[in-house]
């Protein structure tokens, strides 16, 4: 991926890099592959739907989080989340805790956990996740036990297999209407992509 194009997209100036929001490419998912069946997928918000594939230690994922969260708050986006913890052991630990929160408390608490984790500064790991859980008054012992379970391990392995079949190679990536879009096309480009679904 062209990092200059990606970074300019974050600043909302895609045209400066020669990449235009209206022609940011998305590739169809392989036939028969439905993102709604991905293990560990959770939803937040209402409105046009998009699924984000993210890693808690991906700086680009963190940079776009506020834009996505603002759309959810404005009821302008129904965001699906798929964990893709590739960058560090800390990413895996945090993803396991998010999945445990989803399993124990449902999608609303899992999204609140997601929001708290991304609000933290620095590298994200299990301790960051546990601090977020404490702030939300979740049962840390139960959360830790569930995060370390075979069921959560199998969910993350299943998601990894799904993402491999889908051709995901970077975070963040987005699935909109059965198409995979790598990178963040900027706010305007993302809105255009949502309208095209």
C-alpha positions as CSV (number, residue, x, y, z in Angstrom):
1,X,0.0,0.0,0.0
2,X,1.2,3.5,-0.8
3,X,1.8,4.9,2.7
4,X,1.9,8.5,1.4
5,X,-1.6,8.1,0.0
6,X,-2.7,6.5,3.3
7,X,-1.3,9.3,5.4
8,X,-2.7,12.0,3.2
9,X,-6.1,10.2,3.5
10,X,-5.8,10.6,7.3
11,X,-5.4,14.3,6.8
12,X,-8.4,14.4,4.4
13,X,-6.2,15.5,1.5
14,X,-6.2,12.4,-0.8
15,X,-6.0,14.6,-3.9
16,X,-2.5,15.8,-2.9
17,X,-1.1,12.3,-3.3
18,X,-2.8,11.7,-6.6
19,X,-5.4,9.3,-5.0
20,X,-8.9,10.5,-5.2
21,X,-11.6,9.5,-2.7
22,X,-14.1,8.6,-5.5
23,X,-11.8,6.0,-7.0
24,X,-10.3,4.4,-3.9
25,X,-10.3,0.8,-4.9
26,X,-12.2,-2.0,-3.2
27,X,-11.9,-5.7,-4.3
28,X,-14.9,-8.1,-4.2
29,X,-14.6,-10.8,-1.5
30,X,-14.1,-14.3,-2.9
31,X,-17.4,-16.0,-4.0
32,X,-19.2,-17.6,-1.1
33,X,-17.3,-15.6,1.6
34,X,-19.7,-13.7,3.8
35,X,-18.1,-11.3,6.3
36,X,-21.2,-11.5,8.6
37,X,-20.1,-15.1,9.4
38,X,-16.6,-14.2,10.6
39,X,-15.9,-15.5,14.1
40,X,-15.8,-12.8,16.7
41,X,-17.5,-10.1,14.6
42,X,-19.3,-7.6,16.8
43,X,-21.4,-4.5,15.9
44,X,-21.9,-1.0,17.3
45,X,-24.1,1.8,16.2
46,X,-26.8,2.2,13.6
47,X,-26.8,3.5,10.0
48,X,-25.0,2.3,6.9
49,X,-22.8,-0.7,7.7
50,X,-19.1,-1.2,7.4
51,X,-16.8,-3.7,9.0
52,X,-13.3,-2.7,10.2
53,X,-10.4,-5.1,10.5
54,X,-8.1,-3.7,13.1
55,X,-5.1,-4.4,15.4
56,X,-4.9,-2.5,18.7
57,X,-1.3,-1.6,18.1
58,X,-1.8,-0.4,14.5
59,X,-1.1,3.4,14.6
60,X,-3.3,3.9,11.6
61,X,-6.2,2.1,13.3
62,X,-5.8,4.3,16.3
63,X,-5.7,7.4,14.0
64,X,-9.0,6.5,12.3
65,X,-10.8,5.4,15.5
66,X,-12.0,8.9,16.4
67,X,-13.5,9.4,13.0
68,X,-15.4,6.1,13.2
69,X,-16.5,6.6,16.8
70,X,-17.9,10.1,15.9
71,X,-20.0,8.5,13.1
72,X,-21.3,5.9,15.5
73,X,-22.2,8.6,18.1
74,X,-24.0,10.5,15.3
75,X,-25.9,7.4,14.3
76,X,-24.3,7.6,10.9
77,X,-22.5,4.3,11.0
78,X,-23.1,0.7,12.0
79,X,-19.6,-0.6,12.6
80,X,-18.6,-4.2,12.7
81,X,-15.3,-5.0,14.3
82,X,-13.0,-7.9,13.5
83,X,-9.8,-8.4,15.5
84,X,-6.7,-9.0,13.5
85,X,-4.0,-9.1,16.2
86,X,-0.8,-9.4,14.1
87,X,1.6,-6.8,15.4
88,X,2.5,-8.0,18.9
89,X,1.7,-10.3,21.8
90,X,0.1,-7.2,23.4
91,X,-2.3,-7.0,20.4
92,X,-3.3,-10.7,21.0
93,X,-3.8,-10.1,24.7
94,X,-6.1,-7.1,24.1
95,X,-8.0,-8.9,21.3
96,X,-8.6,-11.9,23.7
97,X,-10.0,-9.5,26.3
98,X,-12.3,-7.8,23.8
99,X,-13.6,-11.2,22.7
100,X,-14.1,-12.1,26.4
101,X,-16.0,-8.9,27.0
102,X,-18.2,-9.7,23.9
103,X,-18.8,-13.2,25.1
104,X,-19.6,-12.2,28.7
105,X,-21.3,-8.8,28.4
106,X,-22.5,-8.5,24.7
107,X,-21.7,-6.0,21.9
108,X,-22.4,-2.8,23.8
109,X,-19.9,-3.5,26.6
110,X,-17.4,-4.9,24.1
111,X,-17.6,-1.6,22.2
112,X,-17.2,0.4,25.4
113,X,-14.1,-1.7,26.1
114,X,-12.8,-1.0,22.6
115,X,-13.3,2.7,23.1
116,X,-11.5,2.7,26.4
117,X,-8.6,0.7,25.1
118,X,-8.0,3.0,22.2
119,X,-8.2,6.0,24.6
120,X,-5.0,4.8,26.3
121,X,-1.6,6.2,25.3
122,X,1.3,4.1,24.2
123,X,1.5,0.4,23.4
124,X,-1.6,-1.7,24.1
125,X,-1.4,-5.0,25.8
126,X,-3.2,-7.2,28.4
127,X,-2.5,-4.7,31.2
128,X,-4.0,-1.9,29.1
129,X,-7.1,-4.1,28.5
130,X,-7.4,-5.0,32.2
131,X,-7.2,-1.3,33.1
132,X,-10.0,-0.6,30.6
133,X,-12.0,-3.4,32.1
134,X,-11.6,-2.1,35.6
135,X,-12.7,1.4,34.5
136,X,-15.9,-0.2,33.1
137,X,-16.3,-2.2,36.3
138,X,-16.2,-5.5,34.5
139,X,-15.4,-8.7,36.5
140,X,-11.6,-8.9,35.8
141,X,-11.2,-12.4,37.1
142,X,-14.1,-13.7,34.9
143,X,-12.9,-11.7,32.0
144,X,-9.3,-13.1,32.3
145,X,-10.5,-16.6,32.6
146,X,-12.7,-16.3,29.5
147,X,-9.9,-14.5,27.6
148,X,-7.6,-17.5,28.3
149,X,-10.3,-20.1,27.3
150,X,-10.1,-22.4,24.3
151,X,-13.3,-20.8,23.0
152,X,-11.7,-17.4,22.6
153,X,-8.6,-18.9,21.2
154,X,-10.7,-20.7,18.6
155,X,-12.6,-17.5,17.7
156,X,-9.4,-15.6,17.0
157,X,-8.0,-18.5,15.0
158,X,-11.2,-18.7,13.0
159,X,-11.1,-14.9,12.3
160,X,-7.5,-15.2,11.2
161,X,-8.5,-18.0,8.7
162,X,-11.4,-15.9,7.5
163,X,-9.3,-12.8,6.9
164,X,-6.7,-14.9,5.1
165,X,-9.4,-16.2,2.7
166,X,-10.7,-12.7,2.2
167,X,-7.2,-11.5,1.2
168,X,-6.7,-9.0,4.1
169,X,-3.1,-7.9,4.1
170,X,-3.2,-4.7,6.2
171,X,-4.9,-2.9,9.0
172,X,-7.1,-1.1,9.0
173,X,-9.1,-2.7,6.2
174,X,-12.8,-2.4,5.7
175,X,-15.5,-4.6,4.2
176,X,-18.4,-2.7,2.7
177,X,-21.1,-4.4,0.8
178,X,-19.1,-7.5,0.1
179,X,-16.0,-5.6,-1.0
180,X,-12.6,-5.3,0.7
181,X,-11.0,-1.9,1.0
182,X,-7.4,-1.7,2.3
183,X,-6.5,1.4,4.2
184,X,-8.4,4.5,5.1
185,X,-9.6,6.7,2.2
186,X,-10.2,9.8,4.4
187,X,-13.5,10.9,5.7
188,X,-14.9,12.0,2.4
189,X,-13.8,8.8,0.7
190,X,-15.2,6.6,3.4
191,X,-18.6,8.5,3.2
192,X,-18.5,7.9,-0.6
193,X,-17.7,4.2,-0.1
194,X,-20.7,3.9,2.4
195,X,-23.0,5.6,-0.1
196,X,-22.0,3.2,-2.9
197,X,-23.0,0.1,-0.9
